[in-house]
Amino acid sequence: MAKLYAKKPRSNKNLEGIKPKQETIDFILNYSKALKIVTYKKEKFETILN
């Protein structure tokens, strides 16, 4: 019989002290603003508007 190697989910207590840097947040927000997805004949094209 196969063994199940499952990890227990992390508790919220371990994640309370982890906060992203402001630099990371700004990068993700700017990337999402510049990303444009166009659908053409059931095909999706992703472009970054820089």
PDB file of N, CA, C and O in Angstrom, chain B, residues numbered from 101:
ATOM      1  N   MET B 101       0.836  -1.178   0.000  1.00  0.00           N
ATOM      2  CA  MET B 101       0.000   0.000   0.000  1.00  0.00           C
ATOM      3  C   MET B 101       0.883   1.245   0.000  1.00  0.00           C
ATOM      4  O   MET B 101       1.871   1.306   0.732  1.00  0.00           O
ATOM      5  N   ALA B 102       0.535   2.227  -0.810  1.00  0.00           N
ATOM      6  CA  ALA B 102       1.340   3.435  -0.939  1.00  0.00           C
ATOM      7  C   ALA B 102       1.170   4.335   0.286  1.00  0.00           C
ATOM      8  O   ALA B 102       0.098   4.406   0.888  1.00  0.00           O
ATOM      9  N   LYS B 103       2.253   5.011   0.629  1.00  0.00           N
ATOM     10  CA  LYS B 103       2.195   5.967   1.727  1.00  0.00           C
ATOM     11  C   LYS B 103       1.732   7.314   1.194  1.00  0.00           C
ATOM     12  O   LYS B 103       2.060   7.694   0.070  1.00  0.00           O
ATOM     13  N   LEU B 104       0.979   8.021   1.996  1.00  0.00           N
ATOM     14  CA  LEU B 104       0.559   9.363   1.642  1.00  0.00           C
ATOM     15  C   LEU B 104       1.477  10.356   2.338  1.00  0.00           C
ATOM     16  O   LEU B 104       1.578  10.372   3.565  1.00  0.00           O
ATOM     17  N   TYR B 105       2.133  11.170   1.552  1.00  0.00           N
ATOM     18  CA  TYR B 105       3.036  12.170   2.095  1.00  0.00           C
ATOM     19  C   TYR B 105       2.365  13.536   2.017  1.00  0.00           C
ATOM     20  O   TYR B 105       2.665  14.336   1.130  1.00  0.00           O
ATOM     21  N   ALA B 106       1.490  13.786   2.916  1.00  0.00           N
ATOM     22  CA  ALA B 106       0.767  15.057   2.933  1.00  0.00           C
ATOM     23  C   ALA B 106       1.289  15.908   4.080  1.00  0.00           C
ATOM     24  O   ALA B 106       1.568  15.413   5.172  1.00  0.00           O
ATOM     25  N   LYS B 107       1.412  17.182   3.807  1.00  0.00           N
ATOM     26  CA  LYS B 107       1.842  18.111   4.841  1.00  0.00           C
ATOM     27  C   LYS B 107       0.620  18.724   5.500  1.00  0.00           C
ATOM     28  O   LYS B 107      -0.413  18.926   4.862  1.00  0.00           O
ATOM     29  N   LYS B 108       0.749  19.011   6.761  1.00  0.00           N
ATOM     30  CA  LYS B 108      -0.326  19.690   7.466  1.00  0.00           C
ATOM     31  C   LYS B 108      -0.346  21.155   7.003  1.00  0.00           C
ATOM     32  O   LYS B 108       0.712  21.738   6.772  1.00  0.00           O
ATOM     33  N   PRO B 109      -1.508  21.739   6.870  1.00  0.00           N
ATOM     34  CA  PRO B 109      -1.564  23.147   6.453  1.00  0.00           C
ATOM     35  C   PRO B 109      -0.943  24.043   7.511  1.00  0.00           C
ATOM     36  O   PRO B 109      -1.039  23.783   8.710  1.00  0.00           O
ATOM     37  N   ARG B 110      -0.306  25.103   7.038  1.00  0.00           N
ATOM     38  CA  ARG B 110       0.313  26.048   7.971  1.00  0.00           C
ATOM     39  C   ARG B 110      -0.763  26.816   8.721  1.00  0.00           C
ATOM     40  O   ARG B 110      -1.828  27.121   8.183  1.00  0.00           O
ATOM     41  N   SER B 111      -0.466  27.111   9.944  1.00  0.00           N
ATOM     42  CA  SER B 111      -1.411  27.918  10.713  1.00  0.00           C
ATOM     43  C   SER B 111      -1.178  29.387  10.384  1.00  0.00           C
ATOM     44  O   SER B 111      -0.105  29.763   9.912  1.00  0.00           O
ATOM     45  N   ASN B 112      -2.165  30.195  10.630  1.00  0.00           N
ATOM     46  CA  ASN B 112      -2.058  31.627  10.360  1.00  0.00           C
ATOM     47  C   ASN B 112      -1.056  32.309  11.283  1.00  0.00           C
ATOM     48  O   ASN B 112      -0.558  33.389  10.964  1.00  0.00           O
ATOM     49  N   LYS B 113      -0.760  31.704  12.402  1.00  0.00           N
ATOM     50  CA  LYS B 113       0.193  32.283  13.337  1.00  0.00           C
ATOM     51  C   LYS B 113       1.579  32.383  12.713  1.00  0.00           C
ATOM     52  O   LYS B 113       2.303  33.344  12.973  1.00  0.00           O
ATOM     53  N   ASN B 114       1.961  31.405  11.893  1.00  0.00           N
ATOM     54  CA  ASN B 114       3.271  31.424  11.258  1.00  0.00           C
ATOM     55  C   ASN B 114       3.357  32.488  10.169  1.00  0.00           C
ATOM     56  O   ASN B 114       4.453  32.953   9.855  1.00  0.00           O
ATOM     57  N   LEU B 115       2.239  32.877   9.592  1.00  0.00           N
ATOM     58  CA  LEU B 115       2.240  33.802   8.465  1.00  0.00           C
ATOM     59  C   LEU B 115       1.983  35.250   8.867  1.00  0.00           C
ATOM     60  O   LEU B 115       2.045  36.143   8.021  1.00  0.00           O
ATOM     61  N   GLU B 116       1.703  35.494  10.121  1.00  0.00           N
ATOM     62  CA  GLU B 116       1.365  36.847  10.556  1.00  0.00           C
ATOM     63  C   GLU B 116       2.528  37.813  10.401  1.00  0.00           C
ATOM     64  O   GLU B 116       2.309  38.977  10.067  1.00  0.00           O
ATOM     65  N   GLY B 117       3.744  37.372  10.629  1.00  0.00           N
ATOM     66  CA  GLY B 117       4.910  38.252  10.577  1.00  0.00           C
ATOM     67  C   GLY B 117       5.449  38.450   9.170  1.00  0.00           C
ATOM     68  O   GLY B 117       6.355  39.261   8.978  1.00  0.00           O
ATOM     69  N   ILE B 118       4.931  37.746   8.195  1.00  0.00           N
ATOM     70  CA  ILE B 118       5.446  37.835   6.836  1.00  0.00           C
ATOM     71  C   ILE B 118       4.673  38.908   6.078  1.00  0.00           C
ATOM     72  O   ILE B 118       3.458  38.807   5.905  1.00  0.00           O
ATOM     73  N   LYS B 119       5.386  39.928   5.632  1.00  0.00           N
ATOM     74  CA  LYS B 119       4.762  41.000   4.861  1.00  0.00           C
ATOM     75  C   LYS B 119       5.646  41.281   3.651  1.00  0.00           C
ATOM     76  O   LYS B 119       6.871  41.297   3.771  1.00  0.00           O
ATOM     77  N   PRO B 120       5.038  41.503   2.486  1.00  0.00           N
ATOM     78  CA  PRO B 120       5.845  41.808   1.305  1.00  0.00           C
ATOM     79  C   PRO B 120       6.414  43.226   1.397  1.00  0.00           C
ATOM     80  O   PRO B 120       5.860  44.095   2.071  1.00  0.00           O
ATOM     81  N   LYS B 121       7.535  43.434   0.703  1.00  0.00           N
ATOM     82  CA  LYS B 121       8.118  44.768   0.643  1.00  0.00           C
ATOM     83  C   LYS B 121       7.239  45.646  -0.239  1.00  0.00           C
ATOM     84  O   LYS B 121       6.543  45.159  -1.130  1.00  0.00           O
ATOM     85  N   GLN B 122       7.283  46.941   0.025  1.00  0.00           N
ATOM     86  CA  GLN B 122       6.527  47.891  -0.791  1.00  0.00           C
ATOM     87  C   GLN B 122       6.990  47.827  -2.245  1.00  0.00           C
ATOM     88  O   GLN B 122       6.192  48.018  -3.164  1.00  0.00           O
ATOM     89  N   GLU B 123       8.264  47.561  -2.450  1.00  0.00           N
ATOM     90  CA  GLU B 123       8.836  47.429  -3.795  1.00  0.00           C
ATOM     91  C   GLU B 123       8.162  46.287  -4.561  1.00  0.00           C
ATOM     92  O   GLU B 123       7.876  46.424  -5.750  1.00  0.00           O
ATOM     93  N   THR B 124       7.910  45.179  -3.894  1.00  0.00           N
ATOM     94  CA  THR B 124       7.260  44.027  -4.516  1.00  0.00           C
ATOM     95  C   THR B 124       5.816  44.347  -4.875  1.00  0.00           C
ATOM     96  O   THR B 124       5.351  43.993  -5.959  1.00  0.00           O
ATOM     97  N   ILE B 125       5.115  45.004  -3.984  1.00  0.00           N
ATOM     98  CA  ILE B 125       3.724  45.378  -4.237  1.00  0.00           C
ATOM     99  C   ILE B 125       3.636  46.319  -5.432  1.00  0.00           C
ATOM    100  O   ILE B 125       2.778  46.148  -6.299  1.00  0.00           O
ATOM    101  N   ASP B 126       4.526  47.314  -5.480  1.00  0.00           N
ATOM    102  CA  ASP B 126       4.532  48.261  -6.596  1.00  0.00           C
ATOM    103  C   ASP B 126       4.817  47.565  -7.915  1.00  0.00           C
ATOM    104  O   ASP B 126       4.197  47.883  -8.930  1.00  0.00           O
ATOM    105  N   PHE B 127       5.752  46.615  -7.913  1.00  0.00           N
ATOM    106  CA  PHE B 127       6.087  45.893  -9.136  1.00  0.00           C
ATOM    107  C   PHE B 127       4.878  45.117  -9.664  1.00  0.00           C
ATOM    108  O   PHE B 127       4.584  45.161 -10.858  1.00  0.00           O
ATOM    109  N   ILE B 128       4.189  44.420  -8.789  1.00  0.00           N
ATOM    110  CA  ILE B 128       3.033  43.614  -9.206  1.00  0.00           C
ATOM    111  C   ILE B 128       1.900  44.515  -9.707  1.00  0.00           C
ATOM    112  O   ILE B 128       1.256  44.194 -10.706  1.00  0.00           O
ATOM    113  N   LEU B 129       1.655  45.623  -9.035  1.00  0.00           N
ATOM    114  CA  LEU B 129       0.609  46.536  -9.475  1.00  0.00           C
ATOM    115  C   LEU B 129       0.933  47.159 -10.830  1.00  0.00           C
ATOM    116  O   LEU B 129       0.060  47.258 -11.692  1.00  0.00           O
ATOM    117  N   ASN B 130       2.175  47.575 -11.021  1.00  0.00           N
ATOM    118  CA  ASN B 130       2.563  48.169 -12.297  1.00  0.00           C
ATOM    119  C   ASN B 130       2.515  47.147 -13.419  1.00  0.00           C
ATOM    120  O   ASN B 130       2.130  47.480 -14.540  1.00  0.00           O
ATOM    121  N   TYR B 131       2.895  45.918 -13.138  1.00  0.00           N
ATOM    122  CA  TYR B 131       2.839  44.859 -14.148  1.00  0.00           C
ATOM    123  C   TYR B 131       1.394  44.596 -14.555  1.00  0.00           C
ATOM    124  O   TYR B 131       1.102  44.451 -15.742  1.00  0.00           O
ATOM    125  N   SER B 132       0.493  44.533 -13.589  1.00  0.00           N
ATOM    126  CA  SER B 132      -0.903  44.252 -13.907  1.00  0.00           C
ATOM    127  C   SER B 132      -1.537  45.398 -14.689  1.00  0.00           C
ATOM    128  O   SER B 132      -2.431  45.166 -15.503  1.00  0.00           O
ATOM    129  N   LYS B 133      -1.089  46.626 -14.453  1.00  0.00           N
ATOM    130  CA  LYS B 133      -1.602  47.762 -15.214  1.00  0.00           C
ATOM    131  C   LYS B 133      -1.109  47.727 -16.660  1.00  0.00           C
ATOM    132  O   LYS B 133      -1.828  48.152 -17.564  1.00  0.00           O
ATOM    133  N   ALA B 134       0.110  47.226 -16.890  1.00  0.00           N
ATOM    134  CA  ALA B 134       0.709  47.224 -18.218  1.00  0.00           C
ATOM    135  C   ALA B 134       0.307  45.997 -19.035  1.00  0.00           C
ATOM    136  O   ALA B 134       0.480  45.994 -20.253  1.00  0.00           O
ATOM    137  N   LEU B 135      -0.218  44.968 -18.403  1.00  0.00           N
ATOM    138  CA  LEU B 135      -0.569  43.733 -19.105  1.00  0.00           C
ATOM    139  C   LEU B 135      -1.916  43.880 -19.798  1.00  0.00           C
ATOM    140  O   LEU B 135      -2.902  44.299 -19.192  1.00  0.00           O
ATOM    141  N   LYS B 136      -1.939  43.528 -21.077  1.00  0.00           N
ATOM    142  CA  LYS B 136      -3.190  43.578 -21.830  1.00  0.00           C
ATOM    143  C   LYS B 136      -3.369  42.242 -22.542  1.00  0.00           C
ATOM    144  O   LYS B 136      -2.454  41.758 -23.210  1.00  0.00           O
ATOM    145  N   ILE B 137      -4.546  41.652 -22.396  1.00  0.00           N
ATOM    146  CA  ILE B 137      -4.859  40.370 -23.019  1.00  0.00           C
ATOM    147  C   ILE B 137      -5.944  40.612 -24.064  1.00  0.00           C
ATOM    148  O   ILE B 137      -7.015  41.142 -23.767  1.00  0.00           O
ATOM    149  N   VAL B 138      -5.631  40.203 -25.309  1.00  0.00           N
ATOM    150  CA  VAL B 138      -6.559  40.381 -26.416  1.00  0.00           C
ATOM    151  C   VAL B 138      -6.988  39.007 -26.898  1.00  0.00           C
ATOM    152  O   VAL B 138      -6.148  38.135 -27.123  1.00  0.00           O
ATOM    153  N   THR B 139      -8.290  38.811 -27.058  1.00  0.00           N
ATOM    154  CA  THR B 139      -8.815  37.555 -27.579  1.00  0.00           C
ATOM    155  C   THR B 139      -9.217  37.759 -29.029  1.00  0.00           C
ATOM    156  O   THR B 139      -9.969  38.677 -29.354  1.00  0.00           O
ATOM    157  N   TYR B 140      -8.704  36.886 -29.904  1.00  0.00           N
ATOM    158  CA  TYR B 140      -9.003  36.963 -31.333  1.00  0.00           C
ATOM    159  C   TYR B 140      -9.212  35.559 -31.863  1.00  0.00           C
ATOM    160  O   TYR B 140      -8.275  34.760 -31.878  1.00  0.00           O
ATOM    161  N   LYS B 141     -10.398  35.249 -32.290  1.00  0.00           N
ATOM    162  CA  LYS B 141     -10.750  33.930 -32.832  1.00  0.00           C
ATOM    163  C   LYS B 141     -10.317  32.799 -31.891  1.00  0.00           C
ATOM    164  O   LYS B 141      -9.605  31.877 -32.289  1.00  0.00           O
ATOM    165  N   LYS B 142     -10.756  32.891 -30.663  1.00  0.00           N
ATOM    166  CA  LYS B 142     -10.502  31.884 -29.629  1.00  0.00           C
ATOM    167  C   LYS B 142      -9.028  31.745 -29.254  1.00  0.00           C
ATOM    168  O   LYS B 142      -8.651  30.773 -28.600  1.00  0.00           O
ATOM    169  N   GLU B 143      -8.199  32.690 -29.653  1.00  0.00           N
ATOM    170  CA  GLU B 143      -6.786  32.714 -29.273  1.00  0.00           C
ATOM    171  C   GLU B 143      -6.571  33.912 -28.353  1.00  0.00           C
ATOM    172  O   GLU B 143      -7.162  34.972 -28.560  1.00  0.00           O
ATOM    173  N   LYS B 144      -5.732  33.745 -27.348  1.00  0.00           N
ATOM    174  CA  LYS B 144      -5.435  34.832 -26.439  1.00  0.00           C
ATOM    175  C   LYS B 144      -4.007  35.300 -26.664  1.00  0.00           C
ATOM    176  O   LYS B 144      -3.079  34.494 -26.736  1.00  0.00           O
ATOM    177  N   PHE B 145      -3.845  36.605 -26.772  1.00  0.00           N
ATOM    178  CA  PHE B 145      -2.533  37.215 -26.951  1.00  0.00           C
ATOM    179  C   PHE B 145      -2.275  38.136 -25.777  1.00  0.00           C
ATOM    180  O   PHE B 145      -3.105  38.981 -25.444  1.00  0.00           O
ATOM    181  N   GLU B 146      -1.125  37.969 -25.155  1.00  0.00           N
ATOM    182  CA  GLU B 146      -0.747  38.788 -24.014  1.00  0.00           C
ATOM    183  C   GLU B 146       0.334  39.758 -24.452  1.00  0.00           C
ATOM    184  O   GLU B 146       1.329  39.350 -25.051  1.00  0.00           O
ATOM    185  N   THR B 147       0.152  41.020 -24.163  1.00  0.00           N
ATOM    186  CA  THR B 147       1.151  42.031 -24.475  1.00  0.00           C
ATOM    187  C   THR B 147       1.396  42.882 -23.238  1.00  0.00           C
ATOM    188  O   THR B 147       0.499  43.108 -22.426  1.00  0.00           O
ATOM    189  N   ILE B 148       2.627  43.345 -23.117  1.00  0.00           N
ATOM    190  CA  ILE B 148       2.980  44.238 -22.026  1.00  0.00           C
ATOM    191  C   ILE B 148       3.191  45.607 -22.644  1.00  0.00           C
ATOM    192  O   ILE B 148       4.051  45.789 -23.506  1.00  0.00           O
ATOM    193  N   LEU B 149       2.400  46.560 -22.195  1.00  0.00           N
ATOM    194  CA  LEU B 149       2.405  47.902 -22.757  1.00  0.00           C
ATOM    195  C   LEU B 149       3.418  48.763 -22.016  1.00  0.00           C
ATOM    196  O   LEU B 149       3.080  49.405 -21.022  1.00  0.00           O
ATOM    197  N   ASN B 150       4.645  48.780 -22.489  1.00  0.00           N
ATOM    198  CA  ASN B 150       5.687  49.624 -21.878  1.00  0.00           C
ATOM    199  C   ASN B 150       6.170  50.640 -22.869  1.00  0.00           C
ATOM    200  O   ASN B 150       7.045  51.445 -22.551  1.00  0.00           O
TER     201      ASN B 150
END
